[in-house]
Amino acid sequence: MSESGMPSRGLGEPQNEKLSDRVSSSSGCIEASDTVSDLEIKTWHETPAQEIEQREFQQDEPNHTSPPFDVSSAVNKKLAVHQGDFTKLMVDALVNPTNEHLNDKNLFSRTLIERAGPQLKKDLHTEIKSCRTGEARITGGYDLLCRHIIHTVGPRYQQKYLSASESALHSSYRSCLTLMKEHKIRTLAIPPLHSSRRGFPPIEGAHLALRTIRRFLEEFAHDECIQRIILLLDKVDLEIYLLLLPLYFPRTKAEQIRGSHGLPKDLGGKYGEPVIPERQIRIQDKPFFRSTENETDFSELDMSVCVGKSSFARMQNDVDQVRKSGRQRDSTDTLTSEISRKNRYDRLLRKAKVMDFREIREANIIYKSGLDKQGRSVFVFVGKNYSPSETLFEVLCCYIIRMMDKEVASPFVIVYLHSMTSNKNHVTYSILRELYQTLDYRYKKNLHSLYIVHPTLWSRLSMWWFTTITTSGLTGKIRLTSGIEYLYMNIAPDQLNLPQFVLDYDYSINGARYCDTSAPNENAGL
């Protein structure tokens, strides 16, 4: 076995094997006509760029004075996106996201292990044995069509260990890319290594994945040995990656400019690794790749990550197995969780009754406006007036509870005004999730509609992921509305008290009398 954990089988075989030879040498269960060649998949460079409406981001102040990433055909030609059966994909290597014991039960890993055959299971058990978080091990492809399989372990996510969690995820991606270069792998197919099952926010995980891959391809854009990295995405992942890919891999000048607005301020270090802002030092102890005039010596690379033995980084046991072995305990845990939530809500309600909310009331962040045409209470949340860095989450939560506790016993409506918000006003996924978990069942049951007015790419993406990952029950209640007049179909103008700057902004982008309000239509303006 090699130093990287690769069993000797298959390493000495040539890299330029024909497609027909590779199919015939497999288990025989896949016909050549069913396979997809790695180089047959359209590259990102060949994928048409979508037209961008400037008004979707023109109201935001740019996060960067100049676009962080150039339009590079050399880079874009080395990236591709594939949605389909990965076992029929002809690539040099597949990445297997697994756990420390190399027996994760996620669908991707389970399918890969089964299709690769018993020899892979044997080698994993007897030779590889384990893999630490953030590291990667390489084996042969066995009965799969690929020549190699790279096994890597991503972290569990905990907010209090944010930097370390991100560092471990970055290390997982970088470890796989290191083995790609080290073993002269021409084409690599890699699925998302972050998992919502393990609590990793999908948007943050996708950002980190794309910036790490972008930095790697920039470094080896003209290396003929690195031909293509293929992102393996299912239907859910595809939605978010298609929104973020143009920011990290712009194909046109318009997409490049959009990156100045859509990309976060923190794009990590030279290799995309997380950076501690206060001290501006990389979390890693040394760069993964050294720039020298001669060929890089990969034997000197230190791929270990200090978080690998930490409790937060260890993979949890399979959730299904835990449930099967202790159903009664799970039921008790659920009941305990609900009691804990109720106790916390009651504590915040008692606290809210004695708090002074003059400052938050004067900020005009959230208030009751009136009634809709069906007699439901209407609450307005002004996004531009809320800054997470200036208003403590618990204070806002207490204010919401104080104002709405007696109102949510019956159906109600929320109007969220995203008009003229900037990056400092954006509510993070973790805040949305914590607020949702704090409020009791009446808020979720009796919320009739949530209108999002003047949505941007960011707000659409955030709400889509929040409803997909946290609670699918809200999906049918959300209405994306591009103009104020669409609200008048369901809420009379005299019952909708809106800030003047919102009305002015609406007029500047939509003009006047742009909506026929003669018939109610809650989906208007989508």
N, C-alpha and C positions, 0 to 999 in steps of 0.2 A: 504493500500500500504506500502511496506517495505521501509526502509531508502534508499535503493539503487534505488528506483523508480519502483519497481516490484509490479504490482497489485497482490492482495492476491490470485487470481485464479491460481491454479495449483502448488503452491509452496509446498504444503504439500503432493503431490502425490509421490509415491515411484519411485526410480530411476531405478529399475530393471524390468520395464515393458517389456513384451514380444513383439516381432516384430509384431505378428499377432494382438495383442491387440491394439497397437498403430496405426496400419493401419485402423482397424475397427472403432476406435474412431475418425478418421479424417473425412473430408467432404465426403469421399466415392468416390471421383473423381480419386483416384490413386489406382490401383490394386497392391496387394502385390507382384505379379510377376514382376512389373515394378520398384520396389524399390531397392535401393542399401544400404545394411547395412554398418554402419560405420566401423565395424571390418572386413568386406569383402575386403575393399580396401587395396592394398599392401602398406606396410609401406616403408619408405625411406630405411630402413635397408634391406628390401627384394628386392629392385630395384637394378639390376646389375650396378656396377660401370663401366664407360666407360674407355677405354684405353686412356692414356694421352701421347701426344708427347711432350717430354721434351723441344724440341727446340722452342715450342710455348711460353715458358716463361723463358728459360735459359738466354736470352740476357738481361733481366731486372734484376736490382739489387733488392733483396728481400726487402719488406717493413718491415718485421719483422725478427729478428734474430732467432726466433724459431716459429713454427706453433702456431697461436693464439688459435686454437680449436683442441681438441683431437678427435681421432676416438672413438666414444662412441656408442656402440650398444644399451645401455639403452636409450639414447637420440633419436637415429635414429628410434627406434621402436615406439616412440611416435609421429612421424611425418609422414604424408602422403600427396600425391598430387592427386587431382581429377579434371578432366575436363568432364563436363556433366551437366545434368539438376539437379540443387541443390534442387529443390522442391521434387525430388524423393529420396533424401538422408536421411537415417535414422540416425540422430545424436541427441544428447541431446540438442544442441543449435546451432543456426545459427547467424552469425553477419550481421547486416544490415547497410552498410555505407550510411548515410543520411545527411540531413542538419539540421540547428538549429531548424527549424520548423517541422522536422520529415516528410517532404513531398517531398523529393528529387525525381526528375523525371528520374534518371538514370535507365537503363534497369533492373539491378539487384534488386534495391530497389522497383521499380514499380511492378515487377513480384512478389516479396516476399509479399508486402502489399496486392496485389489483391488475391493471393492464400491463404493468412492467413484468409481472410474473413472480414466481416463488424465489428465484435467485436473488432478486433485489431485497426481498424481505430477509433472506438469510444473511446477506452481506451487511444490511443495516443492523441486524441483531448481533452478528459475530465480529464485524470489523469496525464499522463506524460507531455503533453503540449509542452515542449521544452527541448533542450539538448544543452549545451554549447560546443564549440569546444574543443576537447581533452577529453571530458567526455563520459560516457556510461550509458545507462539505459536498464533495463531488463524487458521483458514482457513474457506472456505465448506464446506458439506457435500456439494456436487456431486451425485452419483448416490445418495447415502444419503438417508434420510428426514429426517435432522436438518438444521438450517439451518447450524450451525457445527461445526467439529471443532477441539478444543483439543489441541495437541501439547505434551507435556512430557517431561522427561528426569529419571528418578530416579537415585540414586547407586549405585555399587557399595559393598558393606559391608566395612569392615575394622575389627576390634576396636580396634586402636591409634588409629584415627581415629573413635572412636564418636560423639563430640559433633558433629563435622563431618558425618559421614554422616547422623545424625538431623536436623541442621540443613538439609542439602540436601533430604532427603525432605520435611520440613515445608514448605520453600520451594516444592517442586513442587506440593503440595496448595494452598498459599496462593496461588500464582501462578494456578492454574486458577480458584480462587474469586474472585480479583481480576478476572479477565477476565469472569467470570460477572456480576459487579456492573457492571463498566465498560461492557459491551455489552448490558446490560439483558436478559440471558438468563434466562428464567423457569424453565426446567427443565434440569437438568444431569445427565447419566448418567456416572458415573465408576467405573472398575474400580480394584482395588488398584494403587497405583503402586510398591509395594515388590515385589521378586521374589526368590524363593529361588534362582533361577538365578544371581542376582548376589550371593548370599550373605547377603541381608538376613533376619535372624530374623523369621519370620512373625508371631509374637506381638507383638514390639516394634513391627513395622511397622503392625499393625492398631491397637494402642494409639495410636500417633502419628496415624494417619489419623482415627480416631474423635474424639480430643480436638480436633484441628484443625477438623474439620467441626462439632463441637459448639460451639466458641467462635464460629465464623463465624455459625452459625444463631442463637445467642444474641444476637449483635450486630444481626442483621437479622430477628429473629423477627416483627416487625410491618411489615416492608417488603413491600408487595404485589408488587413486581417480582421478589422471590425467592420462587418458589412451591414448588419441590421439588428436592431433591438425591436422585438414585437411585443406590444402590450396586449395581454390576453384579458379581455374585459367581458363581463356578463352585462345583461341589459341595464341593471341598476348602475354599475360602475361606469358604463359607457356614457350615460347622461352627464355625469360630472366631469369626466375626462374631456369630452368634446367641448365643454365650456372653458376648461382651463388650458387645454393644449395650445390654442392660439396665443395665449399669453406667454407661455414659455418657449414655444416654437412658432414664432410669427412667420407667416408666408407672404404677407403684404405689408406695405408701409402702415396701412390703417390698423392692422393687428398689432404691429410693433408699437404704435402710439397708444393703443388701448392698454398695452401692458404697463405703461406708466401709471395708469389709473387702477387697473384691476389687480396688479400684483401687490402683495404685502410689502411693507417697508423692509422687513427682515427677510432677506433671501439667503441667509446663512453665509458661510465662509467660502473659500476658494473652490471647495469640492461640494458645496451645498450643505455642509455639516452645520448643525445648530451652533449658535454663538451666544454667549452670555452677554447681554447688552451692557450691563453695568461695567463690566471689566474688559469687554471686547477681546476675549480670548476664546480660542476654539476649545470645545470640550475634549476633543481627541488629543492624545498626547503627541501625535506626529501626523503629518500629511500621509494619505494613503498612497499617493503617487508623487515622486520627486521629479522635478524638471531638470534634466541634464542633457548635455549634447549627445551622449551616447544612449544606447537602448536602456530602458529602465530595468533595473535588477529587482525582480519581484520577490526574490528569495529573502530580501531584507524587510519586506513589508510586515508590520505588526498589525494583525487584524483583530487582536483581542480588544475587548471593550470592558471597562471596569464595572459596568452595570450588570454583567452577565450573572453574577452570583447574588445580586440584590433580590430581596423578596418581591419587589414590585415587578421585576423582570421575569420572574419564573412563570411558566405557563400553568394555568389552572388545569385540573383534571377535566376530562370530558364531561360536559354538562349533562348529556344524556345518561351517562353511566352513573353520575352522582344522583340524578333523579330516580333512576331505576333502583338504586341501592337504598334509597331513603325517602320514599314518597311522603311518609308521614312527617318527616322532618321538614321537607320542602313546604308542606302545607302550613306547618307551624311557623316557618320563616316568613312566609307570605303574610300571615296574620300579624306576626310581630312587626313586619315592615309597615303595614297599614296602621297599626296602633301607634307606631313611632311617628308616622306622618301626621296623624290626627293630633297627637300631643304637641308636635312642633307648630302646627297651624294654630292651635289654641294658645300656645305660649306667645306667638307673634301677635295674635289678636289682642291678648291682654296687654302686651307691650305697646301696641299701636294706640291703645286708648289713652295712654298717658304721655305719648310723644308729642313734641312740638313740630308740626309740619309746615311752618310758615315759609321756609326757604323753598321747599319742594313745591308748595302750592303756588308761590310767586313765579317759579320757573315755568309753570303751566305745562308740565310734562304730560299729565293725564287728568282728565276731568269728565264729569257727566255733562252731556250736551243737551239731550232731550229724549224724545220718543220717536221710533220709526212709525210707519203707516199701520203697523200691526200692533202698536202699543208696547213694543219692547224697548227697554232702556238702551240708550246709545251712549257709549263711552268713547272718547277720542284720545288717542295717544299721539303726541306730536314728536316724531323722531328727531327732528333738528334740535329740540329743546332738551334732549337727554344725552348725557355723556357719561358712559360707565366709569371713566376715570375721575369724574367730579362728584357723582352721586353714588353713595354706597348702595350695593345691591339690597342689603337687608332693610335699609331705610325706605327704598322704593317699594320693596315687597310689603313692608308694614303699612305704607301709605295706601297701596292698592287694596290690601285686606281691610283696612279701616273704611275706605270709601265704598267698597263693593260687597262686603260681607252680607248685608241685608238685601242687596239688589239681586244677587245671583240665585236666590231661591226660585226665581222665575226666569224665562228666557230673556237673553240680552244680546246686544250687538256691540262689537268693537270696530272702530275705524282707526286704522294705523296710517298716519301721514308720513310717507317716506320722502316727501318733497324737500329738495335742497339739503338733504343730509350729506355729511362728509364722513370720512373714515373714522373720525373721533366719535361719531354718533352710532356706529355700528354695534349691535348687540351680538356677542359671541354665541356660538352654539352651546357652550357650557352654561352660560347665563340663562338662555332659553330653557334648557333642560332642567336646571335647578329650580327655576320659577314654576315650570310645569309640575315638577315633583313636589313642590311645596304647597301649592293650592289644592284644596280638597275637591272631591268628585263633583260638587255642584257646579263649579266653574266649567268643567269639561262637559258635563251633561247638558247644561242650560245655555252654553254658548251657541247661539243660532248661526251667526255669520261673523267672519273676520274679514273686513275689507282692507286690502292693502292698496293705498292710493299712490300713484306715480311710482310704480315699482321699477327698480333697476335690475341689472344682471345680478348684483350681489344679493338683493332682497329676494329675488326669485329663487336663486340657488340656495340661500339659507333656509327659506321656508320649505322648499322641496325636500331638502335633506332632513330637516327637523321632523316633518310629517312622515317621511319614509322610515327613518331610523328610530325615532322616539315614540311617535304615536300616529298610526295610520287613521285613527278615528277622526282626526281633524281635517283630513284631506278634503272631504266633501263640503267643509264649512268655509273654506278659504276662497275669497273672490279677489282676483287681481284686477284693479280698476285704473285705467290710464287717465281718467279725468274726473273732476268733482261733479260735473253735471250727471254722470252716470249714477251717482249716489242718490240724486233727487228722485229717481224712479221708485226708491224704497224708503227714503227719508226726506220729508218735506224740508225745503230750504230754511224755514224759520225754526226748525228743530235741530239744525246743524250749525253749531257755533264754531267757525274755523278762523285761524289766525289770518291776518291780512296778507302776509307774505305767501301763504299757501294759495290764496285766491289769485294774487298777482302772478305767481309762477304758473298756475294752471292756465291763465289767460295768455301768458307769453308762449306757451307751447301748443295750446289747443285752440286759442281764439275764443270767440263767444258763440253761444247757441249752437254747439256742435252735436248736441244729443237730443233726440226726440223722446221726451219724457211722458208721452201719452199712455204708454203701457209699461207696467212693472216688468223688470227683467233683471234678476240678481246677477246674471252672468255678463251684463253689459260692460264693455270696456276691456274685456280680456284680451 
